Amino acid sequence: PAISDGDLCVQACADDPQVAFHAIRNLARIGFGTVSLRWSQLGFGRTSSTSTAQQTPRNLFGFKDGTANLMAEEAEALDRHLWVGDAQVPDERHAFMVGGTYLVARRISMHIETWDRSSLGEQERVIGRTKSDGAPLSGGEEFTDPDFTRLGRGDLPLIDVASHVRLAHPDTNDGVRLLRRGYNFTDGSNGLGRLDAGLFFIAFMNDPARQYVPMQTTLARDDLLSEYLQHRGSGLWAVPPGIADGSTIGASLFS
């Protein structure tokens, strides 16, 4: 609970983490007496590509992450899955969100030492992709669509039914997609001498109840990867639409 929720969410991005640090520091200074910093998380690197011009990055488990992510070039898909439209606005009170989106954040600790003791075959079974190039275990290359029906030895699916890629894939979630824009993090070590590190999951979507909650419920219940993860904090925020000339952030909320 100490690293969850909050009334306002501020994300500062920079090539140099010191720049992001001072951005948050100065915002906290300006808001002194009106707002106070509840919690913060410093991340590094990317855990998902958001453009076809980018290579898919790797997470701290060493696997490519976010292969099926929404891309900036997919305008139609962004309208369908990312930006809030009239269909996602239940009444006039929520009309200020049209053109905006919702942000889900989760601080996920990764049991890296336990993962490192697992065999390569077990790691790939848990993820559902090869570690070398991110190809689905059903065959092909990284961006080949996984074939969850293809059988292997013993007439068992080549991609385990409880693998992470299957349970998180759009084909298993009524076509739902998210724009993931998370980061790795490391905060030293814990009292047991193990790395306090993991994924700071950040995803944007236009309907969290329809897109995120059912998928996360399934992952929490069935995902083989859960053995190596521990969720320690989370939050959900409304992100108003962009700023028009002469306007301010969230102006439509107060109009």
Buried (B, 14 or more C-beta within 10 A) or exposed (E): EEBBBBEEBBBBEEEEEEEBBEBBEEBBEEEEEEBEEBEEEBBEEBBBBBEEEBEBBBBBBBBBBBBBBBBEEBEEEBEBBBBBEEEBBEEEEEBBBBEBBBBBBBBBBBBBEEBEEBEEEEBBBBBBBBBEEBBBBBEEEBEEEBBBEEEEEEEEBBBBEBBBBBBBBBEBBEEBBBBBBBBBBBEEEEEEEEBBBBBBBBBBBBBBEBBBEEBBEBBEEBBBBBEBBEBBBBBBBBBBBEEEEEEEEBBBEEE
